[in-house]
Every structure is written in structure tokens, then in C-alpha cells.
């Protein structure tokens, strides 16, 4: 059975001059597209402002080394404090 109301296939592609949007397309879809374009433009702008790859890599390696050294130093201090506590407890026993 065929529907009594017929629709022109090209009617979905007509542009509404007054509304400035395509038929069948929500305003939310238009806003999403605009937001995506803004995000892409902002990302390209941020990429241009970034440091060169070598500098970013060097900073990352130095940061990792610094954190590792601090972790090893903290672990060493905990071990030394543990030995000191054991020695003082053994010396205080009669």
C-alpha cells in the first residue's frame, strides 16, 4: 500500500532562506557543527603555541627522573628510620 501523502525527494535539500538552515536539520546539529569547528580551530592554535617535540620530550624525561629520585630518596629515608627505630628499641631492652 502506498501512502497518500507524497513527498518530493529533493524537498529535504531545499534551503530556508528566512531561517538560514536546511530543512530536516535541527538547530542543535548546526550548533554541534559550529562547536566542532571552534574546537578544531582552538586545537590548531594550541598546537602552534606548543614547544618543539625535542623540548617537550626533554622536559618529560627530566620530570620523570626528578620524581624517580624523590621516590628513591623517600624509600631510603624510610629504611634508615626503620633501622634506627629497631636499634633504639633493642638498646632500650634490659
Buried (B, 14 or more C-beta within 10 A) or exposed (E): EEEEEEEEEEEEEEEEEEEEBBEEEEEEEEEEEEEEEEEEEEEEEEEEEEEEEEEEEEEEEEEEEEEEEEEEEEEEEEEEEEEEEEEEEEEEEE
